């Protein structure tokens, strides 16, 4: 039999990051059942009464995805071709046109103006 009570280890934001055993838990210690199966990887937060999952059990996203949802959808529609259906193909045409306009606008904004020099 194990000695002591199982205690949740919380980080500075009260995210569950580990477990440890203590013979005599303190008043501020969070005692959990011995069969506690919550992952100790920062995906659960203690609110003073219970643990709550963060982002449906996934840790917060720390980097940007390699593509937007629209870019992925465009690639899928283009890959399907006519099988995608009329609405999907019309959306893809609209998206490409607007993407082209946006890129043109961005390039206009970021161009360095040419300065006329006196000769």
C-alpha positions as CSV (number, residue, x, y, z in Angstrom):
1,X,0.0,0.0,0.0
2,X,1.2,3.5,-0.8
3,X,2.1,5.9,1.9
4,X,0.5,9.3,2.2
5,X,-2.1,11.2,0.1
6,X,-1.8,11.9,-3.6
7,X,-1.4,15.6,-4.1
8,X,-1.9,17.5,-7.4
9,X,1.1,19.7,-8.4
10,X,-0.2,23.0,-9.9
11,X,1.8,25.6,-11.8
12,X,1.5,29.4,-11.2
13,X,-1.7,29.4,-13.3
14,X,-3.2,26.5,-11.3
15,X,-2.8,24.1,-14.3
16,X,-2.2,20.4,-13.3
17,X,1.4,19.6,-14.1
18,X,2.2,16.6,-11.8
19,X,1.4,14.5,-8.8
20,X,3.3,13.9,-5.5
21,X,2.7,12.1,-2.3
22,X,2.6,13.6,1.2
23,X,2.0,12.0,4.6
24,X,0.3,15.1,5.9
25,X,-1.2,17.4,3.2
26,X,-1.3,21.1,3.9
27,X,-4.4,23.2,4.0
28,X,-3.7,24.5,0.5
29,X,-2.8,21.1,-1.0
30,X,-5.2,19.7,-3.6
31,X,-5.7,16.0,-2.5
32,X,-6.8,13.8,-5.4
33,X,-8.0,10.1,-5.4
34,X,-5.3,7.5,-5.8
35,X,-6.9,6.4,-9.0
36,X,-6.9,9.9,-10.5
37,X,-6.4,9.6,-14.3
38,X,-6.2,13.2,-15.3
39,X,-3.1,13.9,-17.5
40,X,-0.6,16.1,-15.7
41,X,0.4,18.0,-18.8
42,X,-1.2,21.4,-18.2
43,X,-4.5,20.5,-19.9
44,X,-6.6,20.8,-16.7
45,X,-7.0,23.9,-14.5
46,X,-7.9,23.9,-10.8
47,X,-10.6,26.4,-9.9
48,X,-10.6,25.8,-6.1
49,X,-13.2,23.1,-6.2
50,X,-12.6,21.0,-9.3
51,X,-10.4,20.5,-12.3
52,X,-11.6,21.9,-15.7
53,X,-10.4,20.8,-19.1
54,X,-8.8,23.5,-21.2
55,X,-9.6,23.5,-24.9
56,X,-11.3,20.1,-24.7
57,X,-8.3,18.5,-23.1
58,X,-5.7,19.9,-25.5
59,X,-3.0,22.4,-24.4
60,X,-3.3,25.9,-25.7
61,X,-2.0,26.5,-29.2
62,X,1.4,28.2,-29.1
63,X,2.2,28.5,-32.8
64,X,0.3,29.5,-35.8
65,X,-0.9,26.7,-38.1
66,X,0.9,26.3,-41.5
67,X,-2.2,27.3,-43.4
68,X,-5.6,28.9,-42.7
69,X,-8.8,27.0,-42.8
70,X,-9.7,28.8,-46.1
71,X,-6.4,27.8,-47.7
72,X,-6.9,24.2,-46.7
73,X,-10.5,24.2,-48.0
74,X,-9.3,25.8,-51.3
75,X,-6.8,23.1,-51.7
76,X,-9.4,20.4,-51.1
77,X,-11.9,21.9,-53.5
78,X,-9.2,22.2,-56.2
79,X,-8.1,18.6,-55.6
80,X,-11.7,17.4,-56.0
81,X,-12.2,19.4,-59.2
82,X,-15.8,19.0,-60.6
83,X,-16.6,16.4,-57.9
84,X,-16.6,19.2,-55.4
85,X,-19.9,20.6,-56.8
86,X,-20.9,24.0,-58.3
87,X,-21.1,25.9,-55.0
88,X,-17.7,24.8,-53.9
89,X,-16.1,25.6,-57.2
90,X,-17.9,29.0,-57.3
91,X,-16.5,29.7,-53.8
92,X,-13.0,28.7,-54.9
93,X,-13.2,31.1,-57.8
94,X,-14.4,33.9,-55.5
95,X,-11.7,33.1,-53.0
96,X,-8.9,33.1,-55.6
97,X,-10.1,36.4,-57.0
98,X,-10.3,38.1,-53.6
99,X,-7.0,36.6,-52.6
100,X,-5.4,38.1,-55.7
101,X,-6.9,41.5,-55.0
102,X,-5.7,41.4,-51.4
103,X,-2.2,40.5,-52.4
104,X,-2.2,43.4,-54.9
105,X,-3.4,45.8,-52.2
106,X,-0.8,44.5,-49.8
107,X,2.0,44.9,-52.3
108,X,0.9,48.5,-53.1
109,X,0.9,49.4,-49.4
110,X,4.4,47.9,-48.8
111,X,6.1,49.4,-51.9
112,X,8.6,52.0,-51.1
113,X,7.8,55.2,-53.0
114,X,10.3,56.4,-55.6
115,X,11.7,59.7,-54.8
116,X,12.3,62.1,-57.7
117,X,15.8,63.4,-57.5
118,X,17.1,66.6,-58.9
119,X,19.7,66.3,-61.6
